[in-house]
Each structure stands twice: as C-alpha cells, then as structure tokens.
Amino acid sequence: MKKIEAIIRLSRFDTVRDALAEIGVRFFTLKEVKGFGLQQGEKLVYRGSVYDADYIARLQIDILTTSDKVDQIIETILESGRTGEVGDGKISVYDVQQVVRIRTAEQGAHAI
C-alpha cells in the first residue's frame, strides 16, 4: 500500500478532483497548506491595497491506494494539475505499513 501526497494550486483543484474521479479515486484527504518556494510568495489585494505574502497558499491531497494504482494516479495528477508555470506543486509517494478502517476493523487494501 502507498500514500500519495500531492501539493497543487488552489485553481487546479476542481480539475484534479474530477480527473481522479474518472479513474476511480473518490476518497482522499484535503488540507490547505502554506509554503515557500521559487515563486517568492504571492501578492494579495485587500480593499485596493497590495500586500506581499511571504507564503504560497496551496492544497495538499493525501490518497491511500494499492501499489498497482500509484503510476496511474500520479499521471492523472500531472496531467490535470500542470499549468507549466513555476509553483505547480510536488507529488510524494510513501510506503504504508498498515491501514485499518475504524468502523468495521477491516485491514489492508480492504480498508482503503
């Protein structure tokens, strides 16, 4: 089993979510995250004044999956999340030792 963490632009979330649904990924965890990167922050406009933010706002999608689906999920996120500009994000893949569904106590791939 694997955990895929994808940091994506807020503006690409609907496209990524719909593309993942098309390949059968309907369950994931979503977090709002902030970070630093090559974009050097973003300019925010509030009541007509421009403010420089030291951080870059992004979304993190966490997906638990079986090992055989990892490449398909990564390719889907790449295709749907890419704008070609600096700051498109990152994808990380981690090994998962065990998953247990709390409601039914199912374990492993059945718990995903």
Phi and psi in degrees as GROMACS dihedral restraints (atoms count N, CA, C in turn):
[ dihedral_restraints ]
;  ai    aj    ak    al  type     phi  dphi    fc
    3     4     5     6     1  -134.9    20    10
    4     5     6     7     1   156.2    20    10
    6     7     8     9     1  -118.4    20    10
    7     8     9    10     1   126.1    20    10
    9    10    11    12     1  -107.1    20    10
   10    11    12    13     1   124.4    20    10
   12    13    14    15     1  -110.5    20    10
   13    14    15    16     1   121.9    20    10
   15    16    17    18     1  -121.7    20    10
   16    17    18    19     1   124.0    20    10
   18    19    20    21     1   -98.1    20    10
   19    20    21    22     1   120.2    20    10
   21    22    23    24     1  -131.3    20    10
   22    23    24    25     1   166.4    20    10
   24    25    26    27     1   -70.1    20    10
   25    26    27    28     1   146.2    20    10
   27    28    29    30     1   -59.5    20    10
   28    29    30    31     1   -38.3    20    10
   30    31    32    33     1   -68.5    20    10
   31    32    33    34     1   -16.7    20    10
   33    34    35    36     1  -100.6    20    10
   34    35    36    37     1    -0.3    20    10
   36    37    38    39     1   -60.1    20    10
   37    38    39    40     1   -49.0    20    10
   39    40    41    42     1   -59.2    20    10
   40    41    42    43     1   -40.7    20    10
   42    43    44    45     1   -65.4    20    10
   43    44    45    46     1   -44.5    20    10
   45    46    47    48     1   -64.9    20    10
   46    47    48    49     1   -46.5    20    10
   48    49    50    51     1   -57.5    20    10
   49    50    51    52     1   -46.6    20    10
   51    52    53    54     1   -65.3    20    10
   52    53    54    55     1   -39.4    20    10
   54    55    56    57     1   -66.4    20    10
   55    56    57    58     1   -39.9    20    10
   57    58    59    60     1   -65.2    20    10
   58    59    60    61     1   -39.8    20    10
   60    61    62    63     1   -61.5    20    10
   61    62    63    64     1   -35.9    20    10
   63    64    65    66     1   -64.0    20    10
   64    65    66    67     1   -27.5    20    10
   66    67    68    69     1  -100.3    20    10
   67    68    69    70     1     9.3    20    10
   69    70    71    72     1    97.4    20    10
   70    71    72    73     1     6.3    20    10
   72    73    74    75     1   -93.8    20    10
   73    74    75    76     1   104.7    20    10
   75    76    77    78     1  -115.5    20    10
   76    77    78    79     1    -6.0    20    10
   78    79    80    81     1  -127.2    20    10
   79    80    81    82     1   126.0    20    10
   81    82    83    84     1  -159.2    20    10
   82    83    84    85     1   167.3    20    10
   84    85    86    87     1  -103.2    20    10
   85    86    87    88     1   139.9    20    10
   87    88    89    90     1  -123.0    20    10
   88    89    90    91     1   132.6    20    10
   90    91    92    93     1  -132.2    20    10
   91    92    93    94     1   143.6    20    10
   93    94    95    96     1   -87.0    20    10
   94    95    96    97     1   127.2    20    10
   96    97    98    99     1  -127.9    20    10
   97    98    99   100     1   161.3    20    10
   99   100   101   102     1  -130.1    20    10
  100   101   102   103     1   145.3    20    10
  102   103   104   105     1  -154.1    20    10
  103   104   105   106     1  -177.6    20    10
  105   106   107   108     1  -118.9    20    10
  106   107   108   109     1   144.7    20    10
  108   109   110   111     1  -162.2    20    10
  109   110   111   112     1  -163.2    20    10
  111   112   113   114     1   -67.4    20    10
  112   113   114   115     1   -18.6    20    10
  114   115   116   117     1   -73.5    20    10
  115   116   117   118     1   -15.3    20    10
  117   118   119   120     1    61.5    20    10
  118   119   120   121     1    39.4    20    10
  120   121   122   123     1    82.6    20    10
  121   122   123   124     1   178.4    20    10
  123   124   125   126     1  -127.2    20    10
  124   125   126   127     1   157.5    20    10
  126   127   128   129     1   -94.4    20    10
  127   128   129   130     1   127.6    20    10
  129   130   131   132     1  -108.1    20    10
  130   131   132   133     1   142.5    20    10
  132   133   134   135     1  -113.3    20    10
  133   134   135   136     1   124.3    20    10
  135   136   137   138     1  -133.3    20    10
  136   137   138   139     1   116.3    20    10
  138   139   140   141     1    52.2    20    10
  139   140   141   142     1    43.1    20    10
  141   142   143   144     1    84.3    20    10
  142   143   144   145     1    -7.6    20    10
  144   145   146   147     1  -100.8    20    10
  145   146   147   148     1   141.9    20    10
  147   148   149   150     1   -97.7    20    10
  148   149   150   151     1   129.5    20    10
  150   151   152   153     1  -122.1    20    10
  151   152   153   154     1   139.6    20    10
  153   154   155   156     1   -88.5    20    10
  154   155   156   157     1   128.2    20    10
  156   157   158   159     1   -99.1    20    10
  157   158   159   160     1   137.0    20    10
  159   160   161   162     1   -78.3    20    10
  160   161   162   163     1    -6.8    20    10
  162   163   164   165     1  -119.5    20    10
  163   164   165   166     1   168.0    20    10
  165   166   167   168     1  -118.3    20    10
  166   167   168   169     1   121.4    20    10
  168   169   170   171     1   -80.8    20    10
  169   170   171   172     1   130.6    20    10
  171   172   173   174     1  -142.9    20    10
  172   173   174   175     1   174.3    20    10
  174   175   176   177     1  -114.8    20    10
  175   176   177   178     1   142.4    20    10
  177   178   179   180     1  -113.1    20    10
  178   179   180   181     1   124.9    20    10
  180   181   182   183     1  -106.8    20    10
  181   182   183   184     1   126.1    20    10
  183   184   185   186     1  -110.5    20    10
  184   185   186   187     1   124.4    20    10
  186   187   188   189     1  -124.9    20    10
  187   188   189   190     1   126.2    20    10
  189   190   191   192     1   -95.7    20    10
  190   191   192   193     1   132.5    20    10
  192   193   194   195     1  -152.6    20    10
  193   194   195   196     1   168.7    20    10
  195   196   197   198     1   -80.2    20    10
  196   197   198   199     1   157.0    20    10
  198   199   200   201     1   -60.5    20    10
  199   200   201   202     1   -31.3    20    10
  201   202   203   204     1   -72.7    20    10
  202   203   204   205     1   -15.2    20    10
  204   205   206   207     1   -99.8    20    10
  205   206   207   208     1    -3.5    20    10
  207   208   209   210     1   -60.1    20    10
  208   209   210   211     1   -49.8    20    10
  210   211   212   213     1   -61.4    20    10
  211   212   213   214     1   -39.9    20    10
  213   214   215   216     1   -65.5    20    10
  214   215   216   217     1   -41.7    20    10
  216   217   218   219     1   -66.2    20    10
  217   218   219   220     1   -43.9    20    10
  219   220   221   222     1   -60.9    20    10
  220   221   222   223     1   -46.1    20    10
  222   223   224   225     1   -61.5    20    10
  223   224   225   226     1   -39.4    20    10
  225   226   227   228     1   -64.5    20    10
  226   227   228   229     1   -43.6    20    10
  228   229   230   231     1   -65.0    20    10
  229   230   231   232     1   -41.1    20    10
  231   232   233   234     1   -60.5    20    10
  232   233   234   235     1   -47.4    20    10
  234   235   236   237     1   -67.1    20    10
  235   236   237   238     1   -40.5    20    10
  237   238   239   240     1   -89.2    20    10
  238   239   240   241     1   -20.9    20    10
  240   241   242   243     1   -99.1    20    10
  241   242   243   244     1   -10.6    20    10
  243   244   245   246     1   -80.5    20    10
  244   245   246   247     1   131.4    20    10
  246   247   248   249     1  -111.2    20    10
  247   248   249   250     1   -18.1    20    10
  249   250   251   252     1    90.4    20    10
  250   251   252   253     1    -2.3    20    10
  252   253   254   255     1   -98.5    20    10
  253   254   255   256     1   159.6    20    10
  255   256   257   258     1   -60.2    20    10
  256   257   258   259     1   136.1    20    10
  258   259   260   261     1   100.2    20    10
  259   260   261   262     1    14.0    20    10
  261   262   263   264     1   -67.9    20    10
  262   263   264   265     1   -23.0    20    10
  264   265   266   267     1   119.5    20    10
  265   266   267   268     1  -167.9    20    10
  267   268   269   270     1  -141.4    20    10
  268   269   270   271     1   156.1    20    10
  270   271   272   273     1  -126.9    20    10
  271   272   273   274     1   130.1    20    10
  273   274   275   276     1  -123.7    20    10
  274   275   276   277     1   146.4    20    10
  276   277   278   279     1  -125.2    20    10
  277   278   279   280     1   132.0    20    10
  279   280   281   282     1  -125.5    20    10
  280   281   282   283     1   149.1    20    10
  282   283   284   285     1   -75.7    20    10
  283   284   285   286     1   141.8    20    10
  285   286   287   288     1  -118.5    20    10
  286   287   288   289     1   125.0    20    10
  288   289   290   291     1   -74.7    20    10
  289   290   291   292     1   -43.3    20    10
  291   292   293   294     1  -156.4    20    10
  292   293   294   295     1   145.5    20    10
  294   295   296   297     1  -130.7    20    10
  295   296   297   298     1   133.4    20    10
  297   298   299   300     1  -129.1    20    10
  298   299   300   301     1   127.2    20    10
  300   301   302   303     1   -81.4    20    10
  301   302   303   304     1   123.0    20    10
  303   304   305   306     1   -64.7    20    10
  304   305   306   307     1   -43.9    20    10
  306   307   308   309     1   -60.9    20    10
  307   308   309   310     1   -43.5    20    10
  309   310   311   312     1  -112.9    20    10
  310   311   312   313     1    -8.0    20    10
  312   313   314   315     1    66.8    20    10
  313   314   315   316     1    16.1    20    10
  315   316   317   318     1   -64.4    20    10
  316   317   318   319     1   149.5    20    10
  318   319   320   321     1  -128.3    20    10
  319   320   321   322     1   160.6    20    10
  321   322   323   324     1    70.6    20    10
  322   323   324   325     1  -145.9    20    10
  324   325   326   327     1   -61.5    20    10
  325   326   327   328     1   -29.0    20    10
  327   328   329   330     1   -67.7    20    10
  328   329   330   331     1   -24.7    20    10
  330   331   332   333     1   -79.9    20    10
  331   332   333   334     1   -17.4    20    10
